[in-house]
Amino acid sequence: MLASILASGLAVGAVYALIGITYNTMYSTSRVMSFTAGQLGMLGGVFGSLFMLRLGLPWPVALVLTLTACALLGVVTEFVAVRPVLKSLDQHLYVLSTLAVALLIQNLTALQWSTEPQPFPRLLEMGSGIWDEKYWLPVGACVVTIVGLEYLYRHTLVGRAFVAIAEDNFAARALGLPERNLRIASYALAGAVGALAGFAGGQLLLAFFANGPLLNFYGFIPVALGGLGNNRGAVIGGILLGLFQQAANFTVGGIFSSVAVFTLFIIVLLLRPQGMFGAPVARRV
Amino acid sequence: MVRALWPFALLLALAALLPLSGNEYWALIATRAAIYWILVAGLNLIVGYAGQLAIGYVALLTIGAYTASVLTAGTVMAPIGAFPALGIAAVAGAFFGVIVGLPALRLRTFYFAMTTLGFATIVTQITLAWQDVTGGGIGIPGPALPAPMDTAWGLYWFCLAVAVVCTWATANIAHSRFGRALVAIRDTEVAAEAAGIDKPRMLVLVFILAGALAAFAGGLFASLQTYITPDAFTFELSLLFFIAVLIGGRGSILGPLLGTILLTLLPEIAAPLAAWSTFLYAALLLVIVLAIPGGIAALLDRRNRLALPENRDIRPDAAALEPLIGQRGAPETMALRGIVLAFGGVRAIDGVDLDVRQGEVHGLIGPNGSGKTTTLNVISGYYKPEAGSMTIGAAALPPGAPEGRAARGIARTYQTPRLIGEASVLQNVMIGASISGTATFVESLLSLPRHMADERRMKAQARLALAAVGLSALAEVRADRLQHSELRFMEIARALMLKPGFLLLDEPAAGLSVEEIKRLGALIKSVSRQGTGVLLVEHHADLIFDICDQVTVLNLGKVLAAGTPAEIRVHKEVVSAYLGG
């Protein structure tokens, strides 16, 4: 049982971590927490199933198409729901605008795709038991994403520009960085990361429209625990959450595991509002 | 007042005429609208007034529905009557309302939205899984109300009556110091703290009320459905409640009421679109946020679209200060000794001593970054100094704890005016008197005599304060329509509502015309002569030397010089470091 807990815990934990990174990527350039993060993950599964099972495309093509589609959706989100409300960030209108876009995506999927979970194909036909690809694919995707992002942020000009914007928006703009284009790029990147989470976790979560809110919540927990904008915190938080949830799942049953996760989440946040690795809130007056 | 009430009277008349139609289907729809409104009325205080984005409120409807149904069906204990069950449901709702609300006390907006969403998911899962009690997916019969509420029209009249009471009660709260405090927490938390508003207490009170109303509505909902399953409590319903408030507009009772009626009727009118209803709600939400953030209430508010007169004049009237503040007894001194505060490696204040005497104007000047505003923030409790002591008379002033400053008679204004844009100038000023309220939340809810007396007194005081600063003519205008200079005087009026022992002014003359600065100076001087100690941070040297009794000059966080204006004017280092010449 321990092996199953570890395998499935790491797998869903990796998916949660990737959704957490999706949140962070959007947050870093815009200071906006977007409700679309979970929907992007959901679409990763749905698009994957659509391209491979309904249209019969080979998986690498389907993966590229899925990532592209979600990246585009990320850009659309930036234009429709983020840019118009950036002026009045303190009024938190972004919570409402991104929620609206997320619900539009979710309901369109329910109406046009299906309200029942649809199968997601095996990609590599590799492994069985706890070494089944459905367990290690998400972990692999998570590792690839982390390595990729680290490379991007540390060794490329665009990546450093991202970091600069995230660090100090005003100073970055004063240096002449194209803040708006970088923001659009970060939303495209976030779209691709979210889609990758859903695609890699497709065999576990299936192609199901209701995964959106679920991933929204479970992907947000690592961000909240790890501190906003902190990718390392999100990965650690995501893996821990996955393991805790699966352990509770196997020992006390599914319903009570979600109650346990929720309770733990609230307690931790009430004790440490800035998250386990986050910095305290800045000055207000 | 009469003008504000006619839309409610019209709606009530329409509702009373509905039974004449004899159509029981319409009775069902109207009952549903009334039940939804009972929930939304409470939620409106949370979302529309306190600005907390509770998007999963269907969870409390579910809790109420199941509590009432389980108790009347007797799956856990001997069945009880429908009304006691509804009462217990309301208590359960109040309890869980606070539990769901707890994160809002400490966490940022998005977190709270997320936790309410998570809570909604979990409650549905529990109703599905706890089969012995809730019947699981099969469901459970709802509570059957006794005659005469056991017919469609009987239930309709009962729900309508409850809805009317809820409208009245939540409107009472909205128009009390509690309602104003909630809006202040929403729009300008910093100023709310300085006015002594206790955010956790205020929020917990409305969470209790809204939770109880939502769960009571849930019980009625179960009664209307006659049989409930977890499927009845979709997230779509949660969305309806939330969007009804936003369509209606923040800080309004009528708007959300119309929003609720509209959204309940929408799927009935456009039956072929039923499958698309959530999609439409979401689209509607997006349109409102982007195009009409003020909602229905802003569209209805014609009065505030009339042009304001140009060339308005601010004419302070010192005669109003006497009845407003009264005279103080023996003057006390606020003393700061050796205050040190560092941000990272920078010592923003480095051992500042300061004495502010009541009845005097004390000027605090110095170059940018010398620690003037930081000193004010330490006195106001926004920052906790690392060393040093603060006292007023013999009593120590505890470091930190900004919400305790109002009770110690310390009021202040800000470099950028902190205001509630959507509220009237009068309401903005009344915020300043929040701690002088004597009526409890329940007294305000029921509009009992003490609440009425509070309101009359605060309103009269606010009018005096506005007369004192010269803004009487603008009392009923929305604050965000005022000019910058008017906002500065409005902030002073709000601070005066406290009858402050000490008044901290942070660059009140910034952005004022020469004539306005002159009037401001006279006003500040008269306030100090009522026995208030004024601490004035300012860059206008003329104003400082005109009205100050004492001046302290800061440079790089240290006191460079202190003394009378005449001494400072000739102080060598001050002249070279700051005044120039």
Interface residues (C-beta under 8 A of the other chain):
Chain A: M33 V80 A81 P84 V85 H92 L93 V95 L96 S97 L99 A100 V101 L103 L104 N107 L108 L111 P213 L214 N216 F217 F220 A224 G254 I255 S258 V259 F262 F265 I266 L269 L270 P273 R284 V285
Chain B: G51 L53 I55 L102 P103 R106 L107 R108 T109 F110 Y111 A113 M114 T115 L117 G118 F119 T121 I122 Q125 I126 L128 A129 E189 V190 F235 L239 L246 A275 W276 T278 F279 Y281 A282 A283 L285 L286 V289 L290 P293 T373 N377 S380 Y382 Y414
